Structures are given as C-alpha cells and as structure tokens.
Amino acid sequence: MPVRVLDKLPAVKFLQKEDIFVMQKSQDIFQELHSLKILILNLMPKKIETENQFLRLLSNSPLQIDIQLLRIDDRIPKNTPVEHLNSFYCSFTDIQHQNFDGLIVTGAPLGLIDFTDITFWPQIKKLFLWAKEHITSILFVCWATQAALKILYNLPKFIRKKKLVGIYQHNTINSHVLLTKGFDEIFAAPHSRYSDFPKNLIYQNTDLEILAESDEAGVYLLISQDKRLIFVTGHPEYDALTLSKEYYRDKKLGLNPTLPDHYFPKNNPNLIPKINWRSHAYLLFSNWLNHYVYQMSQNT
C-alpha cells in the first residue's frame, strides 16, 4: 500500500527509484477513510535526507499511511532550503486541535547541549505533553528518547565520555512482545550519540520495559507499560553511507573523529560500507505500524 505525501516532495522521486509506491495527495484514489495519519517531527539538520529514510521504512507495510511533516519552530534552517519547509511542513499551531494515529520524533545533534540551552526546548515539552493526549502511539528516536525521558519521566541526561558511533550487535530480550515479533535473537543497528541510558536507573525510575540491548551500545529498544510510548536509542533509519558522511564531515571540521565501530570494511574509511541492518529496521517499523498504531487506533 502507498505512503501518501504532499505533491512534489523530493522523497517521491527518490523512493520511486527504489520501486516504492508513494502517492501524492492530489491523487484522489487514495482511500482516505482507511488511512493512518502519521505525524513526523523532523529535528535532523538534513531534513530531506531524513524524510527519505523514514518514508522508506514506513512504506514497507500493507497499511495506507497519510504523512504530515512537522517543524518545531520558524527558524531559518542551515542545511535545508527554507522553501522546502514552507512548502511541505506544518507548524504546531496548524495541528494542535487534531488527533493522529502515530508520531515519530527524529534524533537531533543536541546530545552535548543542556536541555535548558536548547532554543526550542519549551516547544518540545509542549508538544510531547500534547502528544500523549492526541496521538495513539509515539516513536522516539535517539536524541528524542533522551528528551522524552526527561519530559515524561524526569530522568536526567546522561552523557558518555566518548561518542558512541558505529554498527553494533543487539540481543532481543523479549521476543514475545508484538514490537519484536519476528526479530532475530541477534541483530545489527547503527548508533551515533553521546547520550547514555543507564539500565538500572531506567528500571528504578520509569515503567519502561527494555526489549533489546547491546553489550557494547547498551539499551536499544524500550516500551512503556501502556504500550503507547516506544523508544529507540539508535538510528535504524540510517542509510548505508550515513555514518560515513558524518565521519568525513567531522574530519573536515577538524574534530578528529574516531572511525565508527564495526562499520568500514577492514576498518578502512576508503572502502565502501555495506548495510546489514535494513531488514531489522523494516520489521521494527512494520510491527510498530501494525500492532501499535493501527490495532490500538481501532480499539480507541
């Protein structure tokens, strides 16, 4: 089934090259009454690239999905044409009186910045509290997980001494939960973060269940007791070359980055890495859409 987006969104051509069925909203054959309304709050700097990554994962489902892109404020972006945001994104005031079936909050390069120093922190708090009342299921990714744990559980920020970046092996702890249905016992996923998520403090201070974790990267996948809040500490949406681009970007900026763990073939940054986490990413998102967005929406 198609993912439905605004006309002329760049992701349309990008995904059609991968034989992914994307429908523009002007096409009236879309069955509006049977579609899921998914809101995406895109906090990543390169918004078009992030749109492509998440829409790819959302497309791998038999469900019809109507996408609405959301911006957190009206600041002029540095890495995305302002015309793109004005054409394809809405503001919170546009949707605050609406209900949605699902919300995805992306990561953001804010791991080392105190919450109070983030210019849009008040808007994030307002949105997350609003979402609990207006959205059936919420998926927080990477930095959004750190922010949500603070806002919704008052869990303080924890920072790693060294940035965690690379592809890590993860263990499925609970394969009987619908979110991990079909997961292998061991699977790979990318991480790129300074944030840390101490397992003992999560169990002591929240109602969250840890569904998957890594010996090297720590906690990866969590779910709330009511099954409405889902947290992913890594970046399953990343393309094969995303970590490579980040590495060369930081190197160009003189940040002396370390090589991502378990990523470049033979640990050689001149060799092209291959993706080994996409099947897990597809399964994670299809399970979320089917069991936690669609099924729960039908029961509310």
MIPAPA-366055 format. One line per 5 residues: their letters; for each residue x, y, z of C-alpha. Coordinates in nm, 3 decimals, always signed. Layout:
<sites>
a) X:Y:Z | ...
</sites>
This chain:
<sites>
mpvrv) +0.000:+0.000:+0.000 | +0.118:+0.357:-0.061 | +0.261:+0.623:+0.160 | +0.077:+0.948:+0.088 | +0.272:+1.277:+0.092
ldklp) +0.234:+1.633:-0.031 | +0.274:+1.688:-0.404 | +0.631:+1.739:-0.529 | +0.800:+1.631:-0.206 | +1.154:+1.527:-0.314
avkfl) +1.108:+1.189:-0.146 | +0.858:+1.091:-0.417 | +1.119:+1.064:-0.693 | +1.382:+0.929:-0.455 | +1.165:+0.639:-0.337
qkedi) +1.014:+0.564:-0.677 | +1.367:+0.485:-0.795 | +1.362:+0.207:-0.533 | +1.024:+0.083:-0.665 | +0.847:+0.212:-0.355
fvmqk) +0.486:+0.316:-0.412 | +0.445:+0.677:-0.300 | +0.125:+0.867:-0.373 | +0.083:+1.243:-0.387 | -0.212:+1.395:-0.204
sqdif) -0.368:+1.536:-0.520 | -0.433:+1.178:-0.636 | -0.785:+1.107:-0.518 | -0.778:+0.727:-0.550 | -0.625:+0.708:-0.203
qelhs) -0.875:+0.557:+0.041 | -0.882:+0.841:+0.292 | -1.115:+0.674:+0.540 | -0.884:+0.376:+0.582 | -0.552:+0.558:+0.610
lkili) -0.338:+0.604:+0.917 | -0.242:+0.963:+0.997 | +0.128:+0.974:+1.086 | +0.297:+1.291:+1.206 | +0.677:+1.321:+1.173
lnlmp) +0.860:+1.582:+1.378 | +1.186:+1.614:+1.185 | +1.463:+1.760:+1.404 | +1.757:+1.645:+1.193 | +1.962:+1.913:+1.012
kkiet) +1.943:+1.750:+0.668 | +1.568:+1.722:+0.660 | +1.523:+1.596:+0.304 | +1.766:+1.308:+0.363 | +1.585:+1.219:+0.686
enqfl) +1.245:+1.232:+0.513 | +1.368:+0.983:+0.256 | +1.498:+0.747:+0.524 | +1.184:+0.738:+0.736 | +0.941:+0.728:+0.445
rllsn) +1.130:+0.428:+0.306 | +1.073:+0.237:+0.630 | +0.710:+0.344:+0.662 | +0.636:+0.228:+0.308 | +0.706:-0.137:+0.390
splqi) +0.358:-0.206:+0.522 | +0.020:-0.320:+0.382 | -0.138:-0.022:+0.559 | -0.221:+0.305:+0.387 | -0.035:+0.590:+0.553
diqll) -0.101:+0.962:+0.527 | +0.212:+1.159:+0.621 | +0.224:+1.505:+0.776 | +0.567:+1.664:+0.828 | +0.607:+1.893:+1.130
riddr) +0.864:+2.161:+1.215 | +0.937:+2.265:+1.572 | +0.976:+2.640:+1.509 | +1.017:+2.902:+1.235 | +1.395:+2.936:+1.246
ipknt) +1.567:+2.953:+0.908 | +1.743:+2.616:+0.854 | +2.112:+2.591:+0.765 | +2.104:+2.260:+0.578 | +1.761:+2.262:+0.413
pvehl) +1.611:+2.523:+0.177 | +1.359:+2.735:+0.366 | +1.127:+2.699:+0.067 | +1.116:+2.325:+0.132 | +0.999:+2.371:+0.490
nsfyc) +0.745:+2.636:+0.390 | +0.604:+2.406:+0.121 | +0.595:+2.070:+0.297 | +0.595:+2.129:+0.674 | +0.327:+2.248:+0.912
sftdi) +0.368:+2.418:+1.248 | +0.227:+2.301:+1.581 | -0.049:+2.562:+1.569 | -0.170:+2.408:+1.243 | -0.234:+2.068:+1.402
qhqnf) -0.278:+2.125:+1.776 | -0.652:+2.059:+1.761 | -0.616:+1.741:+1.555 | -0.561:+1.378:+1.654 | -0.311:+1.147:+1.486
dgliv) -0.262:+0.772:+1.487 | +0.115:+0.790:+1.518 | +0.401:+1.031:+1.581 | +0.770:+0.985:+1.500 | +1.018:+1.223:+1.663
tgapl) +1.359:+1.202:+1.496 | +1.700:+1.242:+1.650 | +1.889:+1.571:+1.664 | +2.258:+1.666:+1.706 | +2.198:+1.805:+2.056
glidf) +2.345:+1.536:+2.280 | +2.602:+1.765:+2.444 | +2.373:+2.065:+2.493 | +2.183:+2.115:+2.818 | +1.809:+2.097:+2.771
tditf) +1.763:+2.450:+2.907 | +2.007:+2.584:+2.646 | +1.811:+2.442:+2.353 | +1.615:+2.727:+2.196 | +1.309:+2.517:+2.120
wpqik) +1.304:+2.319:+2.445 | +0.974:+2.481:+2.562 | +0.813:+2.382:+2.230 | +0.940:+2.025:+2.266 | +0.793:+1.997:+2.615
klflw) +0.461:+2.135:+2.499 | +0.449:+1.902:+2.200 | +0.537:+1.585:+2.396 | +0.272:+1.654:+2.660 | +0.018:+1.734:+2.388
akehi) +0.108:+1.415:+2.201 | +0.017:+1.195:+2.499 | -0.341:+1.323:+2.468 | -0.375:+1.345:+2.090 | -0.172:+1.058:+1.944
tsilf) -0.226:+0.684:+1.975 | +0.140:+0.575:+1.963 | +0.465:+0.772:+1.973 | +0.805:+0.655:+1.847 | +1.106:+0.847:+1.983
vcwat) +1.440:+0.807:+1.805 | +1.790:+0.870:+1.952 | +1.804:+1.226:+2.099 | +1.424:+1.233:+2.111 | +1.445:+0.938:+2.351
qaalk) +1.672:+1.138:+2.581 | +1.438:+1.438:+2.565 | +1.125:+1.228:+2.623 | +1.276:+1.051:+2.924 | +1.338:+1.392:+3.079
ilynl) +0.997:+1.539:+2.997 | +0.779:+1.235:+3.061 | +0.976:+1.062:+3.339 | +1.200:+1.339:+3.474 | +1.505:+1.122:+3.409
pkfir) +1.821:+1.336:+3.395 | +2.051:+1.348:+3.097 | +2.346:+1.108:+3.098 | +2.645:+1.174:+2.871 | +2.907:+0.924:+2.758
kkklv) +3.274:+1.019:+2.787 | +3.324:+0.911:+2.426 | +3.077:+0.932:+2.142 | +2.915:+0.601:+2.057 | +2.923:+0.561:+1.681
giyqh) +2.914:+0.251:+1.464 | +2.716:-0.063:+1.394 | +2.655:-0.281:+1.698 | +2.511:-0.624:+1.763 | +2.199:-0.631:+1.980
ntins) +2.023:-0.904:+2.175 | +1.647:-0.941:+2.171 | +1.546:-0.972:+2.535 | +1.173:-1.023:+2.493 | +1.063:-1.178:+2.164
hvllt) +0.705:-1.230:+2.284 | +0.614:-0.862:+2.267 | +0.448:-0.768:+1.937 | +0.704:-0.495:+1.871 | +0.983:-0.754:+1.848
kgfde) +0.776:-1.016:+1.669 | +0.999:-1.185:+1.411 | +1.322:-1.033:+1.544 | +1.633:-1.247:+1.529 | +1.792:-1.320:+1.864
ifaap) +2.087:-1.109:+1.750 | +2.057:-0.817:+1.507 | +2.259:-0.513:+1.398 | +2.170:-0.146:+1.430 | +2.354:+0.187:+1.391
hsrys) +2.423:+0.432:+1.674 | +2.561:+0.785:+1.665 | +2.521:+0.957:+2.002 | +2.676:+1.095:+2.317 | +2.365:+1.008:+2.518
dfpkn) +2.376:+0.725:+2.767 | +2.081:+0.531:+2.906 | +2.170:+0.355:+3.233 | +1.970:+0.035:+3.257 | +1.939:+0.034:+3.635
liyqn) +1.806:+0.390:+3.651 | +1.553:+0.322:+3.377 | +1.413:+0.029:+3.575 | +1.417:+0.225:+3.902 | +1.255:+0.544:+3.773
tdlei) +1.024:+0.450:+3.485 | +0.764:+0.194:+3.386 | +0.961:+0.107:+3.072 | +1.049:-0.245:+2.965 | +1.377:-0.298:+2.781
laesd) +1.313:-0.516:+2.476 | +1.660:-0.516:+2.319 | +2.011:-0.415:+2.423 | +2.373:-0.438:+2.316 | +2.679:-0.545:+2.513
eagvy) +2.868:-0.250:+2.362 | +2.597:+0.009:+2.298 | +2.369:-0.060:+2.594 | +1.992:-0.018:+2.595 | +1.838:-0.001:+2.246
llisq) +1.462:-0.058:+2.245 | +1.213:+0.028:+2.521 | +0.835:+0.032:+2.557 | +0.602:+0.183:+2.817 | +0.364:-0.025:+3.024
dkrli) +0.060:+0.101:+2.832 | +0.244:+0.022:+2.502 | +0.187:+0.375:+2.367 | +0.542:+0.506:+2.405 | +0.831:+0.342:+2.220
fvtgh) +1.193:+0.449:+2.246 | +1.482:+0.366:+2.011 | +1.825:+0.486:+2.120 | +1.993:+0.423:+1.784 | +1.929:+0.513:+1.420
peyda) +1.769:+0.219:+1.238 | +1.662:+0.458:+0.962 | +2.021:+0.537:+0.855 | +2.135:+0.463:+0.502 | +2.448:+0.260:+0.432
ltlsk) +2.662:+0.574:+0.391 | +2.514:+0.799:+0.663 | +2.783:+0.723:+0.922 | +3.049:+0.765:+0.653 | +2.916:+1.112:+0.568
eyyrd) +2.915:+1.205:+0.938 | +3.273:+1.082:+0.976 | +3.406:+1.280:+0.680 | +3.202:+1.587:+0.783 | +3.358:+1.585:+1.132
kklgl) +3.703:+1.520:+0.985 | +3.665:+1.821:+0.755 | +3.565:+2.032:+1.055 | +3.886:+1.931:+1.233 | +3.708:+1.736:+1.507
nptlp) +3.943:+1.438:+1.475 | +3.662:+1.179:+1.482 | +3.732:+0.815:+1.556 | +3.635:+0.555:+1.299 | +3.282:+0.420:+1.352
dhyfp) +3.297:+0.078:+1.518 | +3.232:-0.232:+1.303 | +3.143:-0.018:+1.001 | +3.407:+0.033:+0.733 | +3.531:-0.290:+0.571
knnpn) +3.870:-0.384:+0.723 | +3.839:-0.063:+0.928 | +3.943:+0.126:+0.617 | +3.747:+0.450:+0.557 | +3.838:+0.435:+0.189
lipki) +3.627:+0.121:+0.147 | +3.251:+0.145:+0.098 | +3.046:+0.004:+0.389 | +2.754:-0.229:+0.329 | +2.423:-0.214:+0.509
nwrsh) +2.337:-0.507:+0.739 | +2.055:-0.357:+0.948 | +1.780:-0.274:+0.698 | +1.573:-0.591:+0.745 | +1.559:-0.525:+1.120
ayllf) +1.463:-0.162:+1.058 | +1.181:-0.258:+0.822 | +1.049:-0.512:+1.071 | +1.063:-0.268:+1.361 | +0.860:-0.007:+1.176
snwln) +0.608:-0.250:+1.028 | +0.549:-0.403:+1.372 | +0.500:-0.056:+1.519 | +0.256:+0.047:+1.247 | +0.054:-0.273:+1.254
hyvyq) +0.040:-0.362:+1.623 | +0.077:-0.027:+1.799 | -0.062:+0.232:+1.558 | -0.330:+0.052:+1.357 | -0.452:-0.204:+1.610
msqnt) -0.455:+0.040:+1.901 | -0.627:+0.305:+1.687 | -0.905:+0.058:+1.613 | -0.958:+0.000:+1.984 | -0.980:+0.366:+2.088
</sites>
